[in-house]
Amino acid sequence: MKIIDKAIKPYEIHINNNSYNVEEFTGNTDKKGNELTKNHGYFTSIESAVEKIVKLKVNSNDDIVSLNEFLGRYKSLKESISQTLSV
């Protein structure tokens, strides 16, 4: 099973029996046409996977910001994603 949602784009959460895997589509495909992804970690809970996505999204911007601005972005993004996914 996969969780694909605009709130967590460009990331996806792939769920198997033992873990929640955070994947990012690279924009490439292999010779067979399968989408290639970059793995950002294996997590034992959906909450941990969402937390990783929040960190990746906050850190994807190269802006120089104050600590307060960073924490504000982090909290806002985490709340937004958590509400969307009902975590």
GIVEN-V101862 format. One record per run of one state. SS is the DSSP state (2 for helix, 1 for strand, 0 for the rest). FROM is the first residue (numbers start at 0). TO is the last residue. If there is no record, write none. Layout:
{{SS:FROM:TO} {SS:FROM:TO}}
//
This chain:
{{0:0:0} {1:1:2} {0:3:9} {1:10:14} {0:15:18} {1:19:28} {0:29:33} {1:34:42} {0:43:44} {2:45:58} {0:59:65} {2:66:84} {0:85:86}}
//
